Amino acid sequence: MSSDVKSAVRVLQIFQLFAELKTPASLATVSQRLEMPKSSCQALLRTLEAHGYLANRDETKDYYPTRKLFEEMRVIVEQDPLLKDLMPLLQALSDETGETVFLARRQGVLVHYMEVVQGRQALRFAGLAGDRRPLYIGAAGQSLLGGMPKAERVALVNQLEFERYSPNTIVSAAALLKQIDEGLKKGWFMSIGGFQLEVSSIGNFVWLNDSLYAIVIAAPTQRIERNQKSISRHIVDLCARVTQR
């Protein structure tokens, strides 16, 4: 995006690269993988090292993140007023259903996973907090669009660029708007294999501090189809309780 601050993006890319590599990396490796001039890359790595976020392995000169960022982010997340209030409810929903539960909100034309509670099932949806998905592929996007005023929803949907991820992906504005209307009539939203055929989701929208969020259960398609009545009831009940609170 044109509004991005380049140096901030570079720092994020460095940590994302280490998350991908899962091993120490040299200045040359980081510079090459991020297509960054070696001098600029070295300056960023040394700055992060000076502030305690990276450690330089003396014997190899390779860098690797320390636990400092993790510890600071853990404190931030634990003290988030919204998540402190909601996490016990999301955890309870996961315990009741055995499935993965996540909280999401809209960022432009994307769904952003704010928090994810992993289900206890061995075979389960394994999304992560911070993941982003197109608005049109799952119950989260349908829920968030369904909570918008109709005129705004129609205008936004008509701006979307659709891409097919699976045979069940919705690839037209008309089809998406129809699906959302059906969800509004039921009081909950469902996507069957919109992103991957093996994964489906049921969700609903809720207003928190004047902001629109979606609470969603995602699971293997067979379990969603088999348990949709029970799962949808749990979702609707939780959204009602959150709204009342």
Number of C-alpha atoms within 10 A of each C-alpha: 4 5 5 8 9 10 11 9 10 16 15 11 15 20 16 12 16 16 11 9 10 11 12 17 19 16 16 14 13 23 18 13 12 13 10 14 12 15 10 12 21 17 11 16 20 16 13 16 17 11 10 14 18 21 20 18 13 8 6 10 13 18 21 20 21 14 13 13 13 12 10 10 12 11 10 11 13 12 12 11 10 12 16 12 13 15 17 11 16 23 19 15 21 21 16 12 17 18 26 25 29 25 24 25 22 22 12 10 17 17 25 23 22 18 21 24 22 20 23 13 12 8 10 17 22 13 17 14 14 12 14 18 17 20 24 30 29 28 29 36 30 29 30 25 25 24 19 14 9 13 8 11 16 16 11 15 19 14 10 15 12 16 13 12 15 14 12 15 21 21 18 15 19 13 12 21 20 11 17 25 16 15 19 16 9 10 17 22 28 27 25 22 20 23 21 17 15 14 20 25 29 26 32 29 31 23 13 13 8 7 9 17 26 31 25 29 32 28 24 19 19 13 16 23 16 10 12 15 10 11 24 23 12 18 24 17 12 19 20 14 12 14 13 7 8
